[in-house]
Amino acid sequence: MKSVSIIVPLYNAEPFIKKCFDNICAQTYCHSYMECIFVNDGSADQSESIAQTLISSNQTGIRFRLLSHDHNRGVSAARNTGIDAAKNAYIYFMDADDTISPYTIELMV
């Protein structure tokens, strides 16, 4: 089975993080072959603390990580930070305000 890294840049994404997190957790693809890297890109809201709380409560088998930039560097830099940290061969980019179906990763792989 192929391993997948999901990279999610966060910039003032406070209203969207929970739904994004839930969409990732609801994926039908084998959770032990998935990781999700949230990259906080210098948010001025509570994006980082919300993401950390969700990650701490995660019991799905998906490996979640949170990386942070000390100031806003833009979505491309956040994605590149995620790519550098990714441990899997396949990478899926998701924005914090995206909604995906439960079969998205399974179908793409």
ABEGO torsion letter per residue (X at the ends): XBBBBBBBBBBGAAAAAAAAAAAAAABABBAAABBBBBBBBGBABAAAAAAAAAAAABAAGBBBBBBBBABBAEAAAAAAAAAAABABABBBBBBAABBBBAAAAAAAX
